[in-house]
Amino acid sequence: MKLLLDEMYAGLKEYFETLGYSVITVQEAGLKSAKDRDVVDYAKKNNLMLITQDQKPAELAELLGVKYIFISNLLIAQLVDQKIKSTYKQ
């Protein structure tokens, strides 16, 4: 699986590479401060899964049939909740 990390996740590139993913950041793709549609179009053209925390590019990806992961605040809260419950069982 090849990933395209949106601007806010560029710092996670090395982690994903360590986990075995092929990764490019929006910055490396020359899309820093680009329009959301341009980022999604790049992901589609290059068969990349977009990783973002912004709702608009996630929705555009959905509409255009681009693979994506939307890291919402809800998702973060659920992951933290699971980690708390599994680590600090009451």
C-alpha positions in Angstrom: 0.0 0.0 0.0 1.3 3.4 -1.0 0.4 6.4 1.2 0.1 10.1 0.6 0.4 12.0 3.9 -1.3 15.3 4.1 0.7 18.2 5.4 -0.2 17.8 9.1 1.1 14.2 9.0 4.5 14.7 7.2 6.3 14.0 10.5 4.9 10.5 10.6 6.6 9.4 7.3 9.4 7.5 9.0 7.0 5.6 11.3 4.8 4.4 8.4 8.0 3.5 6.4 9.2 1.5 9.4 5.8 -0.3 9.4 6.5 -1.3 5.8 4.5 1.3 3.8 5.7 3.2 0.8 5.1 6.9 1.7 5.2 10.3 0.1 4.2 13.5 1.7 2.2 16.3 0.2 5.3 18.5 0.5 7.5 16.0 -1.3 4.9 15.8 -4.1 5.2 19.6 -4.6 1.7 20.1 -3.2 2.4 22.2 -0.1 -0.5 24.6 0.4 -2.2 23.2 -2.7 -6.0 23.1 -3.1 -7.7 20.0 -1.6 -8.9 18.9 -5.0 -5.3 18.9 -6.4 -4.1 16.8 -3.5 -6.9 14.3 -4.0 -6.3 14.2 -7.8 -2.6 13.5 -7.2 -3.6 10.6 -4.9 -5.9 9.2 -7.5 -3.5 9.6 -10.4 -0.7 7.9 -8.5 -2.9 5.2 -6.8 -2.1 6.4 -3.3 -4.2 6.2 -0.1 -4.6 9.7 1.3 -4.1 10.1 5.1 -5.7 13.4 6.3 -7.3 15.0 9.3 -9.2 17.5 7.1 -12.8 16.7 6.3 -13.0 18.4 2.8 -10.2 16.3 1.1 -11.6 13.2 2.8 -15.1 14.0 1.3 -13.6 14.7 -2.1 -11.7 11.4 -2.0 -15.0 9.7 -1.2 -16.7 11.3 -4.2 -13.8 10.5 -6.5 -13.3 6.9 -5.4 -9.9 7.6 -3.9 -8.8 5.5 -1.0 -8.4 7.5 2.2 -8.2 7.5 6.0 -9.9 10.4 7.7 -8.3 10.9 11.2 -11.2 12.7 12.9 -11.2 13.9 16.5 -13.8 11.1 17.1 -11.4 8.5 15.8 -8.6 9.8 18.0 -10.8 9.8 21.1 -11.9 6.2 20.4 -8.3 5.0 19.9 -7.2 6.7 23.2 -10.3 5.3 25.0 -9.4 1.8 23.8 -5.8 2.2 24.8 -6.7 3.5 28.3 -9.1 0.7 28.9 -6.7 -2.0 27.7 -3.7 -0.6 29.6 -5.4 0.5 32.8 -8.1 -2.1 33.4 -10.4 -1.2 36.3 
